Amino acid sequence: MAELLASWADEERWMYPSFLAMYAVIYCVGQLALFRRWEWRHRLDGASCLISLAHGSAAAFGAVAAIAAQPAGKRGFAAPNSRLQDHVLDYSVAYFTMDLLHYLAFLPGDILFIAHHIATLFVFITCRYLVYHGAYALLVLLFLAEVTSLMQNVWTLAGIWRAEMPTAERLYNILSVPFYVLYTIVRGVAGPIFFLKMILFYLSGQAVDVIPWWVRISWIIVVGSAITMVVQTANTMGCRFGRL
């Protein structure tokens, strides 16, 4: 993985089309092969989880590596994006594009997920292709959002299988409480604390010449809405586990 990221740092090509093609292939493998015997709704959820598995941990690792590769003086809320940071953003933009197409095609009534994906794409795309600054903040948030992804997707797939497989039932029960605790700490505590620092910087007016007011305010609204949804989800999960 480290060697792959090192090659990305030197790669001048636009990598979004390749990333999107990769996710499309993974999605089709899930839909047409791995989960073809599942009932339709579970098949859809399985294919979506599969591309999420391909994205989550890799994106979290890539975000940390892209930040660490920058000198300390260039790690800031308005710092210019590095080439590696742009590639990591493209990796996530490709994932959210593929998953958004999945929801629009097969689950158009799932408005919450569709809105979340559109909002996330707006933030990533404006950072990557419009202002060329601010990737540091978004990559920290990306890490916090995706560091729980592996456990969450395994937990979700185990939940789909648990009615039919005792092993999946046991795995689901084993993961439930640790997943809730980790999810709450990372997304319900660490995320809001970092977001508060982000708000204070962007509302201070610093570096407004590189990230215009309308961009920074829109980022605050979008990220704040997403974090509010996460905290509500954590509270719902807590009530649920309290009844176990």
KOLPA-974239 format. One record per residue (C-alpha): residue number from 0; x, y, z. Coordinates in steps of 0.05 Angstrom, whole numbers, plus 5000, padded with zeros to 4 digits. Last residue first. Layout:
REM residues N
<mifi num="NUM" u="X" v="Y" w="Z"/>
...
This chain:
REM residues 244
<mifi num="243" u="4402" v="4879" w="5479"/>
<mifi num="242" u="4357" v="4939" w="5497"/>
<mifi num="241" u="4416" v="4985" w="5510"/>
<mifi num="240" u="4444" v="4965" w="5443"/>
<mifi num="239" u="4384" v="4997" w="5409"/>
<mifi num="238" u="4386" v="5061" w="5449"/>
<mifi num="237" u="4460" v="5067" w="5434"/>
<mifi num="236" u="4448" v="5055" w="5360"/>
<mifi num="235" u="4398" v="5111" w="5358"/>
<mifi num="234" u="4446" v="5157" w="5395"/>
<mifi num="233" u="4501" v="5139" w="5346"/>
<mifi num="232" u="4455" v="5152" w="5287"/>
<mifi num="231" u="4436" v="5221" w="5315"/>
<mifi num="230" u="4510" v="5237" w="5324"/>
<mifi num="229" u="4523" v="5216" w="5252"/>
<mifi num="228" u="4465" v="5258" w="5225"/>
<mifi num="227" u="4492" v="5319" w="5262"/>
<mifi num="226" u="4561" v="5304" w="5234"/>
<mifi num="225" u="4533" v="5304" w="5163"/>
<mifi num="224" u="4495" v="5369" w="5174"/>
<mifi num="223" u="4558" v="5402" w="5201"/>
<mifi num="222" u="4599" v="5377" w="5142"/>
<mifi num="221" u="4549" v="5407" w="5092"/>
<mifi num="220" u="4539" v="5473" w="5129"/>
<mifi num="219" u="4613" v="5484" w="5143"/>
<mifi num="218" u="4632" v="5466" w="5072"/>
<mifi num="217" u="4579" v="5515" w="5045"/>
<mifi num="216" u="4607" v="5569" w="5089"/>
<mifi num="215" u="4678" v="5555" w="5065"/>
<mifi num="214" u="4658" v="5556" w="4992"/>
<mifi num="213" u="4615" v="5619" w="4997"/>
<mifi num="212" u="4670" v="5655" w="5035"/>
<mifi num="211" u="4723" v="5642" w="4982"/>
<mifi num="210" u="4780" v="5593" w="4995"/>
<mifi num="209" u="4845" v="5621" w="4967"/>
<mifi num="208" u="4834" v="5696" w="4980"/>
<mifi num="207" u="4797" v="5680" w="5044"/>
<mifi num="206" u="4863" v="5657" w="5073"/>
<mifi num="205" u="4840" v="5676" w="5144"/>
<mifi num="204" u="4769" v="5701" w="5151"/>
<mifi num="203" u="4761" v="5678" w="5223"/>
<mifi num="202" u="4699" v="5639" w="5202"/>
<mifi num="201" u="4741" v="5588" w="5166"/>
<mifi num="200" u="4789" v="5578" w="5224"/>
<mifi num="199" u="4736" v="5574" w="5279"/>
<mifi num="198" u="4694" v="5526" w="5237"/>
<mifi num="197" u="4752" v="5479" w="5224"/>
<mifi num="196" u="4770" v="5477" w="5298"/>
<mifi num="195" u="4697" v="5459" w="5313"/>
<mifi num="194" u="4700" v="5405" w="5259"/>
<mifi num="193" u="4760" v="5374" w="5294"/>
<mifi num="192" u="4720" v="5368" w="5359"/>
<mifi num="191" u="4657" v="5344" w="5321"/>
<mifi num="190" u="4696" v="5287" w="5288"/>
<mifi num="189" u="4734" v="5265" w="5351"/>
<mifi num="188" u="4670" v="5256" w="5391"/>
<mifi num="187" u="4612" v="5226" w="5352"/>
<mifi num="186" u="4650" v="5200" w="5292"/>
<mifi num="185" u="4711" v="5170" w="5325"/>
<mifi num="184" u="4687" v="5156" w="5396"/>
<mifi num="183" u="4616" v="5137" w="5376"/>
<mifi num="182" u="4636" v="5092" w="5318"/>
<mifi num="181" u="4689" v="5058" w="5362"/>
<mifi num="180" u="4638" v="5044" w="5417"/>
<mifi num="179" u="4583" v="5022" w="5368"/>
<mifi num="178" u="4631" v="4976" w="5331"/>
<mifi num="177" u="4656" v="4945" w="5395"/>
<mifi num="176" u="4583" v="4933" w="5417"/>
<mifi num="175" u="4559" v="4901" w="5352"/>
<mifi num="174" u="4620" v="4862" w="5331"/>
<mifi num="173" u="4611" v="4800" w="5373"/>
<mifi num="172" u="4535" v="4798" w="5361"/>
<mifi num="171" u="4544" v="4804" w="5285"/>
<mifi num="170" u="4599" v="4751" w="5286"/>
<mifi num="169" u="4554" v="4703" w="5325"/>
<mifi num="168" u="4496" v="4714" w="5277"/>
<mifi num="167" u="4542" v="4706" w="5217"/>
<mifi num="166" u="4566" v="4639" w="5245"/>
<mifi num="165" u="4493" v="4618" w="5256"/>
<mifi num="164" u="4479" v="4628" w="5182"/>
<mifi num="163" u="4410" v="4641" w="5153"/>
<mifi num="162" u="4381" v="4697" w="5196"/>
<mifi num="161" u="4451" v="4724" w="5208"/>
<mifi num="160" u="4468" v="4735" w="5134"/>
<mifi num="159" u="4445" v="4807" w="5126"/>
<mifi num="158" u="4471" v="4826" w="5195"/>
<mifi num="157" u="4538" v="4794" w="5179"/>
<mifi num="156" u="4541" v="4838" w="5117"/>
<mifi num="155" u="4527" v="4900" w="5160"/>
<mifi num="154" u="4579" v="4881" w="5213"/>
<mifi num="153" u="4631" v="4868" w="5160"/>
<mifi num="152" u="4614" v="4935" w="5129"/>
<mifi num="151" u="4618" v="4972" w="5195"/>
<mifi num="150" u="4683" v="4939" w="5217"/>
<mifi num="149" u="4717" v="4958" w="5152"/>
<mifi num="148" u="4687" v="5028" w="5151"/>
<mifi num="147" u="4706" v="5050" w="5221"/>
<mifi num="146" u="4768" v="5088" w="5197"/>
<mifi num="145" u="4726" v="5116" w="5141"/>
<mifi num="144" u="4692" v="5177" w="5172"/>
<mifi num="143" u="4751" v="5198" w="5215"/>
<mifi num="142" u="4799" v="5189" w="5157"/>
<mifi num="141" u="4754" v="5229" w="5111"/>
<mifi num="140" u="4749" v="5284" w="5163"/>
<mifi num="139" u="4825" v="5289" w="5165"/>
<mifi num="138" u="4825" v="5287" w="5090"/>
<mifi num="137" u="4775" v="5344" w="5086"/>
<mifi num="136" u="4816" v="5389" w="5131"/>
<mifi num="135" u="4881" v="5376" w="5094"/>
<mifi num="134" u="4848" v="5383" w="5026"/>
<mifi num="133" u="4836" v="5457" w="5038"/>
<mifi num="132" u="4863" v="5486" w="4974"/>
<mifi num="131" u="4855" v="5474" w="4899"/>
<mifi num="130" u="4795" v="5522" w="4899"/>
<mifi num="129" u="4754" v="5494" w="4842"/>
<mifi num="128" u="4774" v="5423" w="4822"/>
<mifi num="127" u="4795" v="5386" w="4884"/>
<mifi num="126" u="4764" v="5427" w="4940"/>
<mifi num="125" u="4700" v="5441" w="4900"/>
<mifi num="124" u="4697" v="5368" w="4880"/>
<mifi num="123" u="4706" v="5342" w="4951"/>
<mifi num="122" u="4653" v="5387" w="4981"/>
<mifi num="121" u="4602" v="5377" w="4926"/>
<mifi num="120" u="4614" v="5302" w="4925"/>
<mifi num="119" u="4599" v="5299" w="5000"/>
<mifi num="118" u="4534" v="5337" w="4989"/>
<mifi num="117" u="4512" v="5292" w="4932"/>
<mifi num="116" u="4529" v="5230" w="4973"/>
<mifi num="115" u="4491" v="5253" w="5034"/>
<mifi num="114" u="4430" v="5274" w="4993"/>
<mifi num="113" u="4428" v="5206" w="4960"/>
<mifi num="112" u="4436" v="5171" w="5027"/>
<mifi num="111" u="4379" v="5210" w="5058"/>
<mifi num="110" u="4333" v="5206" w="4998"/>
<mifi num="109" u="4330" v="5130" w="4996"/>
<mifi num="108" u="4271" v="5131" w="4948"/>
<mifi num="107" u="4315" v="5126" w="4887"/>
<mifi num="106" u="4340" v="5056" w="4909"/>
<mifi num="105" u="4359" v="5019" w="4845"/>
<mifi num="104" u="4385" v="5069" w="4794"/>
<mifi num="103" u="4394" v="5131" w="4837"/>
<mifi num="102" u="4423" v="5090" w="4894"/>
<mifi num="101" u="4473" v="5053" w="4851"/>
<mifi num="100" u="4492" v="5117" w="4814"/>
<mifi num="99" u="4507" v="5149" w="4881"/>
<mifi num="98" u="4550" v="5089" w="4901"/>
<mifi num="97" u="4591" v="5097" w="4837"/>
<mifi num="96" u="4599" v="5173" w="4845"/>
<mifi num="95" u="4615" v="5166" w="4919"/>
<mifi num="94" u="4670" v="5116" w="4902"/>
<mifi num="93" u="4699" v="5159" w="4845"/>
<mifi num="92" u="4699" v="5221" w="4889"/>
<mifi num="91" u="4736" v="5181" w="4943"/>
<mifi num="90" u="4793" v="5160" w="4897"/>
<mifi num="89" u="4793" v="5230" w="4867"/>
<mifi num="88" u="4804" v="5259" w="4936"/>
<mifi num="87" u="4862" v="5211" w="4947"/>
<mifi num="86" u="4891" v="5232" w="4879"/>
<mifi num="85" u="4885" v="5306" w="4898"/>
<mifi num="84" u="4920" v="5293" w="4964"/>
<mifi num="83" u="4977" v="5258" w="4926"/>
<mifi num="82" u="4985" v="5318" w="4880"/>
<mifi num="81" u="4988" v="5365" w="4940"/>
<mifi num="80" u="4930" v="5412" w="4957"/>
<mifi num="79" u="4947" v="5483" w="4977"/>
<mifi num="78" u="4941" v="5498" w="5052"/>
<mifi num="77" u="4877" v="5532" w="5075"/>
<mifi num="76" u="4859" v="5488" w="5134"/>
<mifi num="75" u="4932" v="5473" w="5148"/>
<mifi num="74" u="4987" v="5422" w="5137"/>
<mifi num="73" u="5037" v="5459" w="5095"/>
<mifi num="72" u="5083" v="5480" w="5151"/>
<mifi num="71" u="5087" v="5409" w="5177"/>
<mifi num="70" u="5117" v="5385" w="5111"/>
<mifi num="69" u="5068" v="5343" w="5070"/>
<mifi num="68" u="5076" v="5268" w="5065"/>
<mifi num="67" u="5039" v="5259" w="5131"/>
<mifi num="66" u="4975" v="5289" w="5101"/>
<mifi num="65" u="4976" v="5244" w="5040"/>
<mifi num="64" u="4993" v="5183" w="5083"/>
<mifi num="63" u="4936" v="5196" w="5132"/>
<mifi num="62" u="4886" v="5205" w="5075"/>
<mifi num="61" u="4912" v="5144" w="5039"/>
<mifi num="60" u="4903" v="5100" w="5100"/>
<mifi num="59" u="4832" v="5125" w="5110"/>
<mifi num="58" u="4817" v="5119" w="5035"/>
<mifi num="57" u="4844" v="5047" w="5033"/>
<mifi num="56" u="4804" v="5029" w="5095"/>
<mifi num="55" u="4739" v="5055" w="5066"/>
<mifi num="54" u="4740" v="5048" w="4990"/>
<mifi num="53" u="4744" v="4974" w="4973"/>
<mifi num="52" u="4699" v="4957" w="5032"/>
<mifi num="51" u="4650" v="5010" w="5008"/>
<mifi num="50" u="4651" v="4978" w="4939"/>
<mifi num="49" u="4631" v="4912" w="4972"/>
<mifi num="48" u="4579" v="4944" w="5018"/>
<mifi num="47" u="4542" v="4972" w="4958"/>
<mifi num="46" u="4542" v="4904" w="4924"/>
<mifi num="45" u="4517" v="4871" w="4988"/>
<mifi num="44" u="4461" v="4922" w="4999"/>
<mifi num="43" u="4436" v="4911" w="4928"/>
<mifi num="42" u="4439" v="4835" w="4936"/>
<mifi num="41" u="4403" v="4841" w="5002"/>
<mifi num="40" u="4347" v="4879" w="4967"/>
<mifi num="39" u="4343" v="4828" w="4911"/>
<mifi num="38" u="4345" v="4763" w="4949"/>
<mifi num="37" u="4415" v="4733" w="4950"/>
<mifi num="36" u="4437" v="4682" w="4897"/>
<mifi num="35" u="4473" v="4733" w="4854"/>
<mifi num="34" u="4514" v="4759" w="4914"/>
<mifi num="33" u="4585" v="4741" w="4893"/>
<mifi num="32" u="4573" v="4738" w="4818"/>
<mifi num="31" u="4530" v="4789" w="4781"/>
<mifi num="30" u="4518" v="4842" w="4834"/>
<mifi num="29" u="4584" v="4835" w="4872"/>
<mifi num="28" u="4627" v="4827" w="4810"/>
<mifi num="27" u="4589" v="4885" w="4778"/>
<mifi num="26" u="4605" v="4930" w="4837"/>
<mifi num="25" u="4678" v="4912" w="4836"/>
<mifi num="24" u="4682" v="4927" w="4761"/>
<mifi num="23" u="4646" v="4994" w="4770"/>
<mifi num="22" u="4692" v="5011" w="4828"/>
<mifi num="21" u="4754" v="4999" w="4785"/>
<mifi num="20" u="4724" v="5039" w="4727"/>
<mifi num="19" u="4712" v="5098" w="4774"/>
<mifi num="18" u="4784" v="5094" w="4799"/>
<mifi num="17" u="4811" v="5093" w="4728"/>
<mifi num="16" u="4768" v="5152" w="4707"/>
<mifi num="15" u="4790" v="5192" w="4770"/>
<mifi num="14" u="4864" v="5182" w="4758"/>
<mifi num="13" u="4881" v="5245" w="4719"/>
<mifi num="12" u="4953" v="5230" w="4700"/>
<mifi num="11" u="5011" v="5263" w="4735"/>
<mifi num="10" u="5031" v="5204" w="4778"/>
<mifi num="9" u="5090" v="5218" w="4823"/>
<mifi num="8" u="5051" v="5219" w="4889"/>
<mifi num="7" u="5009" v="5161" w="4863"/>
<mifi num="6" u="5072" v="5118" w="4858"/>
<mifi num="5" u="5087" v="5132" w="4931"/>
<mifi num="4" u="5015" v="5113" w="4948"/>
<mifi num="3" u="5024" v="5046" w="4914"/>
<mifi num="2" u="5090" v="5034" w="4950"/>
<mifi num="1" u="5057" v="5048" w="5017"/>
<mifi num="0" u="5000" v="5000" w="5000"/>
